[in-house]
């Protein structure tokens, strides 16, 4: 779990050198807390390969500017720095190794919320809720079965999936939880969205459970009994004060794409009951279709893209479980027939719904002989 110092949001735009700089005009591109970028720079410094001029060139921010709690960096630039980090260190597993560094002195607001909750279960709930303060380009969700708790990470677009950053996230999730909460916590199983790298054997040694690569999303499961672990040295006063601050920040941050989220919710709500139509949704929002398109465009979104995204997200969740027959899923997602759904699913994942379900359920049976994960919808 990548914890970082985040305070008040400031709008960013692309400056004259195609890098991010603080300006008055907002950008709708997904952003990362600049403190996450600073943490990577500190790791490069620890390895003796920090080139401050290169960091500034890639991010458009000096090391001093990265310490500004108001700063945010577009995700593309942050991921570009990860590519540089791999080259500078000569270490393909730089993310996995950076994530194992525990420095309590650099733990920021989200970390203070996490480690001052009463239990790990409460901490996970807060972490998922606050994750967009850390990285807007990755969606984090949480599933729970009778005996497993599962964290799921999914990039909002393929170009925003960064192997090095995901490695760091997984390594930090286990390393910091062991350090601050309970040393015996280990992954029951892990699914990772990128292909197996040359250092693939390191994952299982670090995370503790079997690891499978080339999956559709990244998931980490641990035994749900750990959710009841009390968090040592928690401070209720710090928790209350910091939570108030991050809640205010989250409210400000969420206004940036509030219209797109509203339309996405409407699409999701109507998908199983009627044909999704831009004109009908525009009428619900008391505007014309042209105004709907224009407002979405301001957030770098399109109506048809949102419909496709909602369908794909629901399809992956429905097919991964076994609560609905494939024909029922096709109906729930607004397809006229199963064959049309199958073609779309294969376009999204490269495999048929039946093959995807069989593979997913087989993995669940191997990982946990108990009840399978329930199908949920966000």
C-alpha positions as CSV (number, residue, x, y, z in Angstrom):
1,X,0.0,0.0,0.0
2,X,1.7,3.2,-1.2
3,X,1.5,5.7,1.6
4,X,2.5,9.3,0.9
5,X,2.1,12.8,2.1
6,X,-0.8,14.5,0.5
7,X,-2.4,17.8,1.6
8,X,-4.4,20.3,-0.5
9,X,-4.9,19.7,-4.2
10,X,-3.7,22.2,-6.8
11,X,-4.7,22.2,-10.4
12,X,-1.9,21.4,-12.9
13,X,-1.4,21.8,-16.7
14,X,1.2,20.9,-19.2
15,X,3.9,23.6,-19.4
16,X,5.9,24.8,-22.4
17,X,8.4,21.9,-22.1
18,X,5.5,19.4,-22.1
19,X,5.9,18.9,-18.4
20,X,3.6,19.5,-15.5
21,X,3.6,22.9,-13.8
22,X,1.3,24.6,-11.4
23,X,-1.1,26.9,-13.2
24,X,-4.6,28.2,-12.7
25,X,-6.3,26.1,-15.4
26,X,-7.2,22.6,-14.3
27,X,-6.4,19.4,-16.1
28,X,-8.6,16.3,-16.2
29,X,-5.7,13.9,-16.8
30,X,-5.3,11.5,-13.9
31,X,-2.8,12.6,-11.3
32,X,-0.5,11.2,-8.7
33,X,0.5,12.8,-5.4
34,X,3.9,14.5,-6.0
35,X,5.0,13.0,-2.7
36,X,4.9,9.6,-4.4
37,X,7.2,10.9,-7.1
38,X,9.4,12.3,-4.3
39,X,9.5,8.9,-2.6
40,X,10.9,7.4,-5.8
41,X,13.5,10.2,-6.1
42,X,14.5,9.4,-2.5
43,X,14.9,5.7,-3.4
44,X,17.2,6.7,-6.3
45,X,19.2,8.9,-3.9
46,X,19.5,5.9,-1.5
47,X,20.9,3.8,-4.4
48,X,23.4,6.6,-5.2
49,X,22.0,7.2,-8.7
50,X,19.8,10.3,-8.3
51,X,20.1,12.7,-11.1
52,X,18.2,15.8,-10.0
53,X,18.4,17.4,-13.4
54,X,16.9,14.3,-15.0
55,X,14.1,14.2,-12.4
56,X,13.3,17.9,-13.2
57,X,13.4,17.2,-16.9
58,X,11.0,14.3,-16.7
59,X,8.5,15.8,-14.2
60,X,8.9,19.5,-14.7
61,X,9.4,19.9,-11.0
62,X,12.6,20.4,-8.9
63,X,13.3,18.3,-5.8
64,X,12.3,21.3,-3.7
65,X,9.0,21.7,-5.6
66,X,8.2,18.0,-5.1
67,X,8.2,18.6,-1.4
68,X,5.4,21.1,-1.8
69,X,2.4,19.3,-0.2
70,X,0.1,21.0,-2.8
71,X,1.7,19.5,-5.8
72,X,0.4,16.7,-8.0
73,X,2.0,15.1,-11.0
74,X,0.2,13.7,-14.0
75,X,0.3,9.9,-14.0
76,X,2.1,9.7,-17.4
77,X,5.0,11.7,-16.1
78,X,5.2,9.8,-12.8
79,X,5.4,6.5,-14.8
80,X,8.0,8.0,-17.0
81,X,10.2,8.5,-13.9
82,X,9.7,4.8,-13.1
83,X,11.1,3.9,-16.5
84,X,14.1,6.1,-15.8
85,X,14.5,4.5,-12.4
86,X,14.9,1.1,-13.9
87,X,17.5,2.3,-16.3
88,X,19.4,4.3,-13.7
89,X,19.6,1.5,-11.2
90,X,20.0,-1.3,-13.8
91,X,17.4,-3.1,-11.8
92,X,14.3,-4.5,-13.6
93,X,12.8,-5.2,-10.1
94,X,13.3,-1.7,-8.9
95,X,9.6,-1.3,-7.9
96,X,9.6,-4.5,-5.9
97,X,12.8,-3.5,-4.1
98,X,11.7,0.1,-3.5
99,X,8.5,-1.1,-2.0
100,X,10.4,-3.0,0.7
101,X,11.9,0.2,2.2
102,X,10.0,1.2,5.4
103,X,10.7,4.8,6.5
104,X,8.2,5.9,9.2
105,X,9.6,9.4,9.0
106,X,8.3,9.8,5.5
107,X,4.8,8.4,6.2
108,X,2.2,10.9,5.2
109,X,-1.5,11.6,5.8
110,X,-3.0,8.5,4.3
111,X,-0.4,6.4,6.2
112,X,-1.3,8.2,9.4
113,X,-5.0,7.4,8.8
114,X,-4.2,3.7,8.0
115,X,-1.9,3.1,11.0
116,X,-4.1,4.9,13.5
117,X,-7.3,2.9,12.8
118,X,-8.5,0.4,15.4
119,X,-8.1,-2.7,13.3
120,X,-6.6,-3.8,10.0
121,X,-10.1,-4.3,8.6
122,X,-11.0,-0.6,9.3
123,X,-7.6,0.4,7.9
124,X,-8.2,-1.4,4.6
125,X,-11.6,0.2,4.3
126,X,-10.1,3.7,4.7
127,X,-7.2,2.9,2.3
128,X,-9.6,1.8,-0.4
129,X,-11.7,4.9,0.1
130,X,-8.7,7.3,0.1
131,X,-6.7,5.6,-2.7
132,X,-7.5,8.2,-5.3
133,X,-5.6,10.8,-3.2
134,X,-2.5,8.7,-4.0
135,X,-3.1,7.7,-7.6
136,X,-6.1,8.7,-9.7
137,X,-5.1,6.4,-12.6
138,X,-5.6,3.2,-10.7
139,X,-8.9,2.0,-9.2
140,X,-8.7,0.0,-6.0
141,X,-11.5,-2.2,-4.7
142,X,-11.9,-4.7,-1.9
143,X,-13.7,-8.1,-1.9
144,X,-14.3,-10.4,1.1
145,X,-15.3,-14.0,1.2
146,X,-15.9,-16.2,4.3
147,X,-12.2,-16.8,4.7
148,X,-10.3,-14.4,2.4
149,X,-9.9,-10.6,2.0
150,X,-8.9,-9.5,-1.5
151,X,-7.5,-6.2,-2.7
152,X,-8.0,-5.5,-6.4
153,X,-6.0,-2.9,-8.5
154,X,-7.1,-2.0,-12.0
155,X,-5.6,0.8,-14.2
156,X,-8.2,3.1,-15.7
157,X,-6.5,2.7,-19.1
158,X,-3.9,0.3,-20.5
159,X,-1.4,3.1,-20.9
160,X,-1.7,3.8,-17.2
161,X,-0.5,0.4,-16.2
162,X,3.0,0.6,-14.9
163,X,4.8,-2.6,-13.9
164,X,7.3,-0.9,-11.7
165,X,4.7,1.1,-9.8
166,X,2.4,-2.0,-9.3
167,X,5.4,-3.9,-8.0
168,X,6.1,-1.2,-5.5
169,X,2.4,-1.2,-4.4
170,X,2.3,-4.9,-3.8
171,X,5.7,-4.9,-2.0
172,X,4.7,-2.0,0.2
173,X,1.3,-3.5,1.0
174,X,2.9,-6.6,2.6
175,X,6.1,-5.1,3.9
176,X,4.5,-2.1,5.7
177,X,1.6,-4.2,7.1
178,X,4.1,-6.7,8.5
179,X,6.2,-3.9,10.0
180,X,3.5,-1.8,11.6
181,X,0.7,-4.4,12.3
182,X,1.6,-8.1,12.4
183,X,4.8,-9.8,11.1
184,X,2.9,-13.0,10.3
185,X,0.7,-11.6,7.5
186,X,1.3,-13.2,4.1
187,X,-0.6,-13.4,0.9
188,X,-2.7,-16.4,0.3
189,X,-2.4,-15.9,-3.4
190,X,-1.6,-13.1,-5.9
191,X,-2.7,-12.4,-9.4
192,X,-0.7,-9.8,-11.4
193,X,-1.7,-8.1,-14.6
194,X,1.7,-7.9,-16.2
195,X,3.7,-10.8,-17.7
196,X,6.2,-12.7,-15.6
197,X,9.4,-10.7,-15.5
198,X,12.9,-12.2,-15.2
199,X,12.8,-11.7,-11.4
200,X,9.4,-13.5,-11.1
201,X,10.7,-15.9,-8.4
202,X,11.1,-12.9,-6.0
203,X,7.3,-12.2,-5.8
204,X,6.4,-15.4,-4.0
205,X,9.4,-15.2,-1.6
206,X,8.3,-11.7,-0.6
207,X,4.5,-12.0,-0.7
208,X,4.3,-15.5,0.7
209,X,1.7,-17.1,-1.5
210,X,1.5,-18.5,-5.1
211,X,1.7,-15.9,-7.8
212,X,0.1,-16.0,-11.3
213,X,1.0,-13.5,-14.0
214,X,-0.7,-12.2,-17.1
215,X,-4.1,-11.8,-15.3
216,X,-6.8,-9.3,-16.2
217,X,-6.4,-7.3,-13.0
218,X,-4.0,-7.4,-10.1
219,X,-5.3,-9.0,-6.9
220,X,-3.8,-9.9,-3.6
221,X,-5.7,-12.1,-1.1
222,X,-4.9,-12.7,2.5
223,X,-6.7,-14.6,5.3
224,X,-9.7,-12.6,6.5
225,X,-8.9,-13.4,10.1
226,X,-6.2,-10.8,9.9
227,X,-8.8,-8.1,9.5
228,X,-9.5,-8.3,13.2
229,X,-5.8,-7.6,14.1
230,X,-5.7,-4.5,16.4
231,X,-3.2,-1.9,15.2
232,X,-0.4,-1.3,17.8
233,X,0.5,2.2,18.9
234,X,-2.6,3.7,17.3
235,X,-3.5,7.2,18.4
236,X,-7.2,8.1,18.3
237,X,-6.4,11.9,18.4
238,X,-4.1,11.7,15.4
239,X,-6.6,9.5,13.6
240,X,-9.4,12.0,14.1
241,X,-7.4,15.1,13.2
242,X,-5.8,13.5,10.0
243,X,-9.0,11.9,8.8
244,X,-10.8,15.3,8.9
245,X,-8.0,16.8,6.8
246,X,-8.0,14.0,4.2
247,X,-11.8,14.0,3.9
248,X,-11.7,17.7,3.0
249,X,-9.0,17.0,0.4
250,X,-10.9,14.1,-1.0
251,X,-14.0,16.2,-1.4
252,X,-12.0,18.8,-3.4
253,X,-10.3,16.2,-5.5
254,X,-13.6,14.5,-6.5
255,X,-15.1,17.6,-8.0
256,X,-12.6,17.4,-10.9
257,X,-14.5,14.6,-12.6
258,X,-17.8,14.8,-10.9
259,X,-19.9,15.0,-14.1
260,X,-18.2,11.9,-15.6
261,X,-18.8,9.9,-12.5
262,X,-22.5,11.0,-12.5
263,X,-23.0,9.8,-16.0
264,X,-21.1,6.5,-15.3
265,X,-23.5,5.8,-12.4
266,X,-26.5,6.5,-14.6
267,X,-25.2,4.2,-17.3
268,X,-24.5,1.5,-14.7
269,X,-28.0,1.8,-13.2
270,X,-29.8,1.7,-16.6
271,X,-27.7,-0.9,-18.3
272,X,-29.8,-3.9,-17.2
273,X,-33.2,-2.2,-17.6
274,X,-33.2,-0.4,-20.9
275,X,-31.1,0.5,-23.9
276,X,-28.4,3.0,-23.0
277,X,-29.1,6.1,-25.0
278,X,-27.3,9.5,-24.9
279,X,-30.5,11.4,-25.5
280,X,-32.3,9.8,-22.5
281,X,-29.4,10.3,-20.2
282,X,-29.1,13.9,-21.3
283,X,-32.8,14.5,-20.5
284,X,-32.3,13.1,-17.0
285,X,-29.5,15.6,-16.6
286,X,-31.8,18.4,-18.0
287,X,-29.6,19.2,-20.9
288,X,-29.2,18.5,-24.6
289,X,-27.1,15.6,-26.0
290,X,-24.7,18.2,-27.4
291,X,-24.2,19.7,-23.9
292,X,-23.7,16.2,-22.5
293,X,-21.0,15.5,-25.0
294,X,-19.3,18.8,-24.4
295,X,-19.2,18.5,-20.6
296,X,-17.8,15.0,-20.9
297,X,-15.2,16.2,-23.4
298,X,-14.0,18.7,-20.8
299,X,-13.1,15.8,-18.7
300,X,-11.4,13.9,-21.6
301,X,-14.3,11.5,-21.6
302,X,-16.7,10.3,-24.3
303,X,-20.2,8.9,-23.8
304,X,-19.6,5.8,-25.9
305,X,-16.3,5.2,-24.1
306,X,-18.0,5.4,-20.7
307,X,-20.6,2.9,-21.8
308,X,-17.9,0.5,-23.0
309,X,-15.9,1.0,-19.8
310,X,-19.0,0.2,-17.6
311,X,-19.8,-2.9,-19.7
312,X,-16.3,-4.2,-19.6
313,X,-15.9,-3.6,-15.8
314,X,-19.2,-5.3,-15.1
315,X,-18.4,-8.2,-17.5
316,X,-15.1,-9.0,-15.8
317,X,-16.8,-9.1,-12.4
318,X,-19.8,-11.1,-13.4
319,X,-18.0,-13.7,-15.5
320,X,-15.3,-14.1,-12.8
321,X,-18.0,-15.3,-10.4
322,X,-20.6,-18.0,-10.9
323,X,-23.8,-16.3,-9.7
324,X,-25.1,-15.7,-13.3
325,X,-25.2,-17.8,-16.4
326,X,-23.4,-16.3,-19.4
327,X,-26.7,-15.6,-21.1
328,X,-28.0,-13.8,-18.1
329,X,-24.8,-11.6,-18.0
330,X,-25.3,-10.8,-21.7
331,X,-28.8,-9.5,-20.9
332,X,-27.7,-7.6,-17.8
333,X,-25.1,-5.8,-19.9
334,X,-27.6,-4.8,-22.6
335,X,-26.5,-7.3,-25.4
336,X,-29.2,-8.6,-27.7
337,X,-27.7,-12.1,-27.7
338,X,-25.0,-14.2,-26.1
339,X,-22.9,-14.3,-29.3
340,X,-22.7,-10.5,-29.4
341,X,-21.5,-10.5,-25.7
342,X,-19.0,-13.2,-26.4
343,X,-17.5,-11.3,-29.3
344,X,-17.2,-8.1,-27.2
345,X,-15.7,-10.0,-24.2
346,X,-13.1,-11.7,-26.5
347,X,-12.2,-8.2,-27.8
348,X,-11.7,-6.9,-24.3
349,X,-9.8,-9.9,-22.8
350,X,-8.5,-12.0,-25.7
351,X,-10.5,-15.0,-24.4
352,X,-14.1,-16.2,-24.4
353,X,-16.3,-15.7,-21.4
354,X,-16.5,-19.5,-20.8
355,X,-12.7,-19.8,-20.9
356,X,-12.3,-16.8,-18.6
357,X,-14.7,-18.1,-16.1
358,X,-13.3,-21.6,-16.0
359,X,-9.8,-20.3,-15.5
360,X,-10.8,-17.9,-12.8
361,X,-12.8,-20.4,-10.9
362,X,-10.0,-23.0,-11.2
363,X,-7.6,-20.5,-9.7
364,X,-10.0,-19.8,-6.8
365,X,-10.4,-23.5,-6.1
366,X,-6.6,-24.0,-6.0
367,X,-6.1,-20.9,-3.8
368,X,-9.0,-21.6,-1.5
369,X,-10.9,-24.9,-1.1
370,X,-13.7,-23.0,0.6
371,X,-16.5,-21.0,-0.9
372,X,-15.7,-19.0,-4.0
373,X,-15.5,-15.2,-4.0
374,X,-19.0,-13.7,-4.3
375,X,-19.8,-11.7,-7.3
376,X,-20.1,-8.0,-6.5
377,X,-20.8,-4.8,-8.4
378,X,-19.4,-1.5,-7.6
